[in-house]
Amino acid sequence: ARPRAPRRPAGGRGAGAVPAGRRCPGAGGQPAGRAVLITGCDSGFGHLLALRLHRLGFTVFAGCLCPGGEGARRLQREAAAGAGRLRVLRLDVTRARDVLAAKELVLSHLPERGFWGLVNNAGISTFGETGWLSMEKYEKFADVNLLGSIRTTLAFLPLLRKYKGRIVFMSSIIAYFSLGNGIYSMTKAAIEKFCDALRLEMKKFGVRVSDPGNYARSTKIQPPVSAEEIWNELSEEEKAVYNKEYVQERANFFNSILSEGSTNGNEVVDAMVDALTSPAPKARYMVAKLKEKALVFVCALFPTVVMDSVLSYALSKVKLA
């Protein structure tokens, strides 16, 4: 997943990434009296970012799907020592009434310097070839990863325009290519395009829109794949095409990708903090390994047939019987 801010050349993490515990200079880097809402704070990047921004001095509204869960309880413990600057709220981004309730809470507890940032972090992931997944799963993923971000953005757009704030979206290099999780790629590619349109539209209001690599191990957004569970959920039509050995090989391949993922989620949080605090945040933050950046480069600059050849080679050991 990766954060998205104003129009500047795409590139690496850049020198602007903010180490934990430091404040940035410039208009965005005066956190006292500024409010930020973050979705998906139960765990992963959202949880880490809520803790980081609170310690930097922001007023943080941390949206959690399970406000009684361990992640939310940890945030509550942090809030106890923060003079009311960190509030945990129930926020299911697929429910319009949750989003409106979050907006009402923010408005009723808005600090003196207003609403500064919205971080659309909530997301889910899964594995499976196109025909293996039900229509219900496609609808669920679109509602959480895409429509959830849009739903929350539309609700808070008037506040962001008023205070000339920042919006950060979590995209992914998977928006550019897919290796067994096309359903996740689809939603992230759509978020990229939504951000492109919003960034240009909001420029006249002073609103900054910001757009990582393989961080599944640090976020736990994608649990290890169970070939047995996949096989049991396949329709009879799909079982007639694929066999158990193929499903097992595909699961092993995907799990090997997950195992290579970084466990250092703070790399992404650094970029998110920069998107919120830098006087000149980037349009895109590419927080990824060199190999992953190379794949994005090939996908962006070379003909589709080249990228297809690269990915087909990566999958060449996985064959139907």
N, C-alpha and C positions, 0 to 999 in steps of 0.2 A: 504494500500500500504506500502511496506517496503524496505529500502535500502538493496545491496549485496556486500565485500572486500577480503583479502587473506585467505589462509587456516588456520583457527583456530576453536576450538570447538564451535558449535552453543550454544547459551545461551540467557540470558535475555539482557536488554539494556546494562548492565555492567557499571563499574565505569568510563569508558572512555567517556560517553556522555558529550557533551560540552555545558555548559550554554551559553545563549546569551551574546554577548559582550566580551567573553574571547578568547584568542588565546591559541592554544595547543603547547606543545613543540615538538621537533623532526623534521624530514625532511619535513613532510607534513605541519607542523604548522608554516611556514614562508610565509604568504600570499602575501606580497608585491612583485609585479612583476610576479605573477602567474595568469594564465588565466583559467577560468572555463566556460564551456557551459552547460546551463540547458534548457531542453525542457519542454514545458507545464507551462510557467510562468504566464499565464493569471490569475490564482487563485491557491488556495490550497497550497500544499507543495512546488511546484516549485516557486511560488510567494514569500512565506515566506523565502525560502532558498536563493533566489536571493538577497533579502534585507539583510539577515543575513551575507552572504558571502561578500557583498559589504562593509558592516560596519566593517567586520573583516580585510579588506584591499585587498581582491582579485580583479582582473579585471574580471568582470562578463559579459558574453554574455547571455542575457535572451531571449530565444526563445518564442514567443507568436503566437498563432493561429490568434488572432485578434489584431494587433499592434495599432489599433485605439480605443480599448476597455478601460474600466475603469482600469482594472488591469495593462495594459501596460502604461497607462497615469500616474498611481501612481509610477511605476518604473521610468518613465521619469522624474518625479519630484525629485525622489531620485537621479537620475543620474546628475541632474543639479548642485548638490553640491558635486559631486564626481570626479571632474577633469578628466572626460572621462573614468572613470573606470567601468561604467555600461552602456552597450549598449543594447537597445531593438531592436530585429530583428524579422521579420516575419518568422515563421518556422512551416510549416505543415509537420510533419514527414512522411506523406504518399506520399509526392511529392519529387521525387529525385532531381528536380531542386532547391527546397527550401533548401534541405540539402547541396547540392553543393555550393549554394550561401552563406549559413551560414559558410561553411568551408573557402570560399574565403574571407569573411569578417573577420573571426578570423585570418587568415594568414596575412591579410593586416594591422591588428591592434594588432599583437601579442606583448605582453610586453617582456622586456629583458630576463626574466627567463622562458619564453616559456609557453606551454600549459600543464596545470596540471591535469584538471579533466573534465570528461564528466558525466553528470547526466541525465540518461534516465528516465524522470519523466512523460512525457505526457501519458495520458490514459483516457479511457472512460468506463462506466459501464452501465448495464441495468439488468432488471429482466425478467424472463419468463422460463417456462418449455421448454424442447428441441423442441417439435413440434410447439410451439407458435411463434418461431422466424424464420424469412425468411432467405434464403441463403445469401441474400444481407447483412443482419445484421451480419451474421457470418464472411463474407468477410471483412466488415468494421472494426469489432472488431479485427480481426487478423491483419489487416493492420496497425491499430493505436497502439494497445497494444504490439504486437509481432514484426511484420515486421518493424514497425516504429523504434523501439529500435535497431533492427539489422541493418537497413539501416543507421542510424546515427552512430552506433558503427563502422561499416566498413569504413565509410568515414573518421572518426577521428582516426582510429587505428594507422596509420603511425605516427601521431603526438604524440599519447600516448606512443608508443614504443620509440620514439626519446627522449622524456623528462621523461620517466619512471613514468608516471602519474597514475591517479586513474580513475576507471569507477564505477559508482554507478547505479544500476538498482532498480526500484521500483517493488517489488514483493508483496505478500500478503499471509496471512494465508489461504486465500481462494484457494491458489494453492494446499492445502492438502485435502480440503473437500468442498462440495458445498451444499448450502441451497437455491436453487431457482435461482441462477445466474451462471449456468454451463458455459455459454459463457464466462464470466469473469474468472472463475476458469481455464478454458481451456487455455486461453492466459497466465495466470500467472504461471501455471504449466510448460508451454513451455519455458517461460523466465527463470525459475529455472534451467531447463536442459541446456539451452543455456549458462547461467552463469557458471554452473559446468564445461562445456567443456572449455569455454574461460578462466576461472580462472587458470586452469592447463596449458593451452597453453601459457598464457601470463606470467607465473611465471618466465620463463627464460629471459624475457625482463625487469623484474622489474615492470611490470604493475600490479596494484592491482585491483581486481574485487570484489566489495561488493554486496550482495543480500539485513505489520505491522499488525495487528488487525483491528478492526472496527473503522475507522476514517472517515466514510462517511459524518458525520455532519460537520466536520472541513474542508473537501475538497470540499463538494457539488458535488462529482463525480457521486453520485447516488441520483437523486431527489426522493421524495416520489412517490410510485407506485400508479397509478390510475387504479382501476379494470375496470372502464368503458372504458378507452382507450384500455386496453388489450383486452377486450371482442370485441370491435369494429374492432380490427385488426386481430382477429382469423379467420382462414379459416372455411368454412362450415363443412369440415371434422373434425376439432378440436372442433367446437361447438357441433357436434353430440356426442363427447366423454365426454367433460366437460360441466358443466352448470355454470350459472352466479354466483350462490352461492359459488361454489368451487373456482372460480377465485377471488371472493371477499375475501374469507377466506385466500387464499394464499397471496393476496396482503396485507391483514391486518397483517398476520404473518411476512412477509418480512419488512413491515413498522415498526413493533415493534422492529425488530433487528436493523434497522437503527436508531431508536430513542434512543437505548442504546449506540450508538457510542460516542466516546470521541470527545469533541469540542476543545481539546488542541492539535492542530497540531504541536506545538513546540516540543512535545515529539519525533515525527518522525524526525523533522528537526535537533534536537540534535544528533540523530543517524547518519543522513546524513553528518553533519559537522564532526563527529568523523571519519566516513569512509573516508573523504577527508583529514583530518588533523592529525589523530593519526599515530605515527610511526609504530604501530602494529594494524591496523584495523581488525575487525572480518570478517569472511566469511559470516556470517549472523547476522542480528540484529533483534531479536524478540521483537518488540515493541507492546505489546498487554496486555490485561487483563489476570488475572490468569485463568479464565474460558476458554478463547480462547487458551491460551498456553496448557491447559490440553487437549483440543480437538486435537491439533496438536500432542501432546505426544501420545495420544491414537491411532491416525491415523498412526503414524510412527512406533510404537512398537507392536501394537496388530494386530491380523488377520483382514482382511477386513470385515468379518462377524460381528466382534465386533463394528467397526465403523458404519457399516450399521445399526446395531441395535440401536446405540445411536442416529443417525440422524433420523431414522424411528420413534423413540419415540418422538423426538422433533416435528416431523410433524404429530403425531398421531391424533391431533385434527382436522386436515384438511383432509376431506374425500370426495370422490365422492358420489353423492346422489344415 
